[in-house]
Amino acid sequence: MLLIYSQTSSARLQYICTFIFAEQMRIEYEITIDSERFSLHSGPKLNYSKSRITTEEFFIQSHELLFETQIKEQVVDCFTTNGNKAFFKTEQSDFSFDVIAAAFYLLSRYEEYLLHEKDMYARYDYENSLAYREGFLNLPLVNIWIQDLGKSLKEKYPALNIQNTVFTFEPTYDIDIAYSYKHKGFFRNIGGFIKDPSMERIKVIIGMAKDPFDCYDWLNQLHQQHDLKPIFFFLVAERTSQYDKNINPNKEAMWKLVKRHAKKYKVGLHPSWQSGDDKSLIKKEKELLEAMSDKALNCSRQHFIRFNLPEGYNHLINAGITNDYSMGYGSINGFRASVASVFYWYNLGNDMVTDLRVHPFCFMDANAFYEQRQDPQQTLEELKHYLAICRQVNGTLNIIWHNNFLGTSASFAGWSELYKQFIPLVRQ
């Protein structure tokens, strides 16, 4: 067992130690404020305080962050150590920075609680983030730090039984608009044709061609071939709007589509844009999707990744959501929380850990196409990077695709082929 000494304990310290040592290193640990007990401990021990106690301990000089209860601007000066960025530098420690406090800062999304600029969708703008400004947005830096800490502890205490986590791949799909033309109704199709005349629309409506957004059989074959366990997030807004353009969820075709997927795969809610303004809609949409899927649902991902902390996650918890897949950016790819592992959300608003499990994603097709303006080959290389780095840290590669990118629409030519090329690489 690893005994950790701190002059005082706190909810923040307990939370981040659980993540680092129990969830990531998978070792037994205990926190004590008894310096005498710590001194007499004969096994591995980590002193997390302001000064050394013994000569045989592993010492990390503690930053004040984990012993504060307020939210305030922190002095965050980055430097390079072991080839990667770090902050909260220490001078007299056995580790070059306070990795425990730094990991908490990134994992809790501390900077998102501070005054910041919003983007055009009133979301936290990624350009505010430390990861973007310091150039490590494309890295699960917290996982890398924990690996480095584990190696240092192992060098000090060879008998310490650190067990690595296992790399996992989790493909997810946002079904914003289930079909391009089918099941939209007469008036929506007439309006769409006037705006953009298309023979394809006519052929699909009269049954002479397959809807370009209908990639469901193709996806199912891909999942079976490579033994994948995806999650499908369905948008079921009962009223269309500027950003909610889904098929009417009360149509028989939508019920059949949801039920068909729920029989084979995990299904989650894609809360509508409107639910960001009328919070009561989250629960209503959840209940509707549960009726459609004939399953109790506990997971969701925000449409347009529209949420702010802590309000956004509090609303999900109130609606009965226990697993959220929104931790990423809606306008650039990368690791928003600098981690490639599932973690519990720590609500800095009331300074306590919650039961909401956060599943961060690092890639979304819409970001690559619309925001980063990449072609399929460039995106394949980006995906290869995320695959390699998630494997390196034994993390989870969670990616987002939309059905419209994977169908036969000419607008997204080559994107389904790129996805088909990428999947076998995951299984190598």
N, C-alpha and C positions, 0 to 999 in steps of 0.2 A: 504493500500500500504506500502511496505517496502522501506524506503529511505536508500540508501547506500552512505556513504560519502567516498570520496577518495581525497587526496590532488591534484591528477592529474588523468585524465582518459587516457585510452589507448585502442587500438584495442584488445589486449589480455584480458584486464579486462572486456570489454564489451562482448566479446565472451564467456568467462567462466561463467560470471554472467547470461547470457541468458540461458546457458545450465543448471546451477544449479537451478536458481530461476524460470525461465519461463518454461523450458521444464521438469524439474524433480519435483520441488515443486509446479509448476503451480500457482504461486502467481504473483501479479503485483509488480513491483519494478521499481525504478528509481535511477540512479547514479547522484550524485551532487558533485561539487567541492566547493560549497558555504557552509562554516562552519557555518555561521550565520543561514542560512536557515535550516541546519541540526539541529542546537541547538533548534530552535523554533518548529521543527516538533513534533507534539503530538502523532503520531502513532509509529508503530514499526520502529526502525532504527538501522542500522549496520554501525559502524565506522570501515572502512578498511584503516587504516593509521598507523603512527608510535606512536601516543600517544592518550590518551583519550581526549574527548571534553566535554562530559556531564556524569553525574552519572547514568542516566537512559538508556544509550545506551547499545547495544551489541557490544563488542569491539573485533576485530581480528587484532592483530598486523601484518602489511603487510610485506611480503618478497619482495625483489627487482625484482623478476622474471617478474612480469606482467608489469613493467614499463621500462623494457629493450627492445631494438630492435634487438640487436645482439644475436647470438647463441654462448654460451660458456659453459665450464664445470661448473656445479653447485655443491655446497657442499650438498650432500644428505645423511644425517645421520638418519637412521631409529631407531625408538623406539616404544614401545607398549603402546597403549592407548585404553581404552574400549575393550580390548581383541584383537585388531588388530594393524597391523603395520601402522605407519604414519611417516612423515618427515616434515621438515621446522618447527621445534618446536618453540613455543613462550613461554615467561615467564610470562608476565603480562596481558594476554588476557582472555576472557571469553570462549575461546576454546583452546585446548592444542596445536594446530598447525595451520599454515596457510593453511586451507583446500582449499581455493580458488586457491592459487598458486600451491599447491600440485596436485590438480585435473587437472589443466591446464598442468602441467608437464607430467602427465601420458596420458591424453587424446590427447595432441598434438604429442605424441611420441617424445618428446624432445630428448631423449637419442639416437634415431635413426638418428639424424642429426649430432651427434658427431662422432669423429673417433671411429671405431669399427671393430671387426673381422667379416668376412663373413663366411657363412657355405659352404658346398660343392657345393651348387647351386647358390652361389654368392648372397645369401639373408642375411638379418640381422639375426645373430645367436641369438637364444633365450637365450643362456647362458650368453650373454652380459647384458641382461635386469635386471633391479632392481627387478622386480616381481619374476623372477626365483631365483636370488641370495638371496633375502630376504624371499623366501618361501610363497609368496602370489599370485603366478601365477594362482592358482585354485580358486581365489576369485575375484568378481567384486568389488574391493576395493573402487572405486570412488562412486559407488551406496551406499555402506555401510556408507562411510563418510557422504554423503549427507543426509542419513537417520538420522545419529547421529546429524548433524548440525540442521536438521529440528526439532528434539526433543528438542534441547537446545534453539532454537529460540521460540518454542512453550511454553516452560517453562517460558521464559522471557516475552513473549507476547501471552497470552492464546487466544486472539481474532484473531491472525494471522491465516488466512484460508489456511492452507497447504493441497493440494489435491494430494493424492498418484497417481502415474502412475498405469497402469494395466498390470499384467503379460500376456505375449503373447508367443506363441510357433510358430516357423517358421522353418519347415523342408525344407531342400534344397538338391538338387541332382546334382552331377557333372557327366555328360555323356561324359566321356573321350573316351570310346570305346563302341559304342552302342551294338555291338554283338561280341561274341568271335570268331565265325567262319563264320557266314552268311555274305554275301555281301562284303567279303574282296577280292574277285577275285581269279582267278586260281593260279597265281604265289605266292601270299601271303600265300594262304592255302597250296600249295605244300612246300614252304619254312618252314612254321610252322610245317607241318607233318614230314619233314626230321629232324627238330630240336627236335621235341617232338612227336613221333608217338602216335596216339590216335584213338581208335575206335569211341570215342565220336565225334570227328571231322567229321569222315566219315558219321556217322549216322545223324548228324545235316545237313550236306551238301546235303545228298540224301533225306532229309525230314522225316527220321525215328525217330528223337528226337528233342526236343526243344533246341534252343541255350541257353547255361548256363548263359549268361548275360542278357537274355530277361526276365526281371522281371516286365515289364510295366503293364500288366493286373493285376498282383498281387498287385502292388503298387496302381493302380487306385482303386481297391476294398478297400484297406486299407484306402485310403484318403476319399472315399465316406462313409465308415462305421463310421469314426471318425470325419467327417466334417473338414478335413484338407485343408489348402490352401498353397501348396508347391510352390517352384520355381525350375525349371529345367534349368541348365546351360549346353549348348551344345558346344562341341569343334568342329569347322568346318574348321580346317586347310585344305587347298586344296593340300598340299604336306605333306606326312608323313616324320617323322624324328625320332631321337632317343627317344624323349619325346612326340612326337605327333603321336599317333598310331591309330587315329580315323578312322572310315569308311569314304570313299570318300564322301564329302558332296554333290557332284553332282549326286550321285546315287538316283534313284527314291525311294528306301527304306528309305533313310535318310530324304528325303523331306516329305515322308508320316509320318515318326515317329515324326519329328518336328512339322508338321502341326497338327497331332493328339493331341499332348500335348498342343500346343498353343491355341487350341479351348477350352480347359478345364482349363488350368493353366497358371501361369505367366512363361514366358520364358526369359532367359538371356544369354548373351554371355560368353563363357569360352575362353578368348583369348589364342591363342596357345603359346607354348614355343618360337616358331620362332618370334612371335610378340614382344618378349622382345629384340630381336636384330634388327628387322626391324619394326619400330613403325608404318609405313604406313599400315601394315597388320591388325592392330586393327580395323581401319575404314572399310577396305575391308571385313573382317570377319563379322563385325557388319551388313554391308549392305547385305551380303549373307544370314545371318541368318534372317534378316528382310524379305527378299524375300521368304525364306523357310517357315517362320511362318506367313507371311502376316500381320505382326504387326510392329509398331515402337517400338524399344527396347531402354531402358535407363539404364539397370542394367547389371553388369558383375561380374565375380570372376576370378581371375588370375589362370591359370593352374599351378600346383605345388606351388601355392601361391607365384609366382615369381614377386616380385616388391620391389623397394626401394624408400624411400622418399627423396625429393619430386617428383623425376622424374616420377615414376610409376603412381602416381595419376594425375600429369599434363598431361600425355599422354592420360589417360582415358577421362579427361575433354575435351581435344582437339578433341577426337573422338565422343563427344556427349553423354558420359556416365554421368549420374547424381546420380546413386546409385551403390556403390561398396560393395561387400560381401567378400572381401579378408582379412579383418583385423583379423588375427589369425596367428598361426604358422603352417608351413607345416611339422614340425617334432616333435611337442609335443602339447598336448591339454592344454587349459587354456585360460585366458583372456589377450590377447596381450596388449590391451589398458586399462586393469583393469576395464572394464565397460561392463555392459550387457544392454546397451541402444544404440539406434541409435543416431548419432551425426554428425554435420557438420565437414568436414575436415578443420582444421586450417593449412594453409601453412606457416610454419616458414621461408621458403625460402624468401618469400616477406612480411612476417609478416601481413597476412590478412586472414580473413575467406573466404572460397569458397562456392560454391553452391553444392559441392559434398557431398551427404549423405553417411556416413559410417555405415554399418550394421555388427557389429563384430560377429564372431562365436567363440565358445569355445570348440567344439568337431568335430573331423573328424575321420571317421572309419579307414582310412589309417594310421593315427598317432597311433591309439590304436593297430592296427595289426602289422604294419611293424616296427615302432619306439619304442613304449612302450612294444611291444611283449606281449600283453594281450590276454587272451582267452575270449570267449563271456560272461562268467559269471563275470569276472573282469570288462569288459567293461560296462556291465549292471549296476554294482555298481557305476562306474565312472559317467555314465549318470544320475543315481539317485541323485548323489551329485550335478551335475550341475542343474538339475531340481529343487532340493530343494533350492539351494542358489539363483537361478533366481526368484523363487517364493517369497522368503523371501524379496528380494529387489524390487519386482514388476517390474522386468526387462523383457528382451526378450531372450528366449532360442533359439539360432540359431545354428543348427547342420548341418553337411555335411555327406551325404552318397553317395556312388558310386553304380551304377547299378550292377557291377560285384560282389559286396559283398552281394547283396540281391537276386541273382539268385540261380541257382542250382549247381554252380561250387563246386567240392569237396574241393578245396583249401580254401573255405570260409564256410565250413559246420558249421551250428549253428548260423551264423550271422543274417540271415533273421529271424530266430526264436527269437533271442534276441531283434531285432527291433520290432517284433510283440508283444513281452511282454512289451516293454517299452512304446509304444504309448498309451495304456489304462491308464497308470500311469499319463500321462500328462492331461488326461481328468477327473481325479478324483477330 
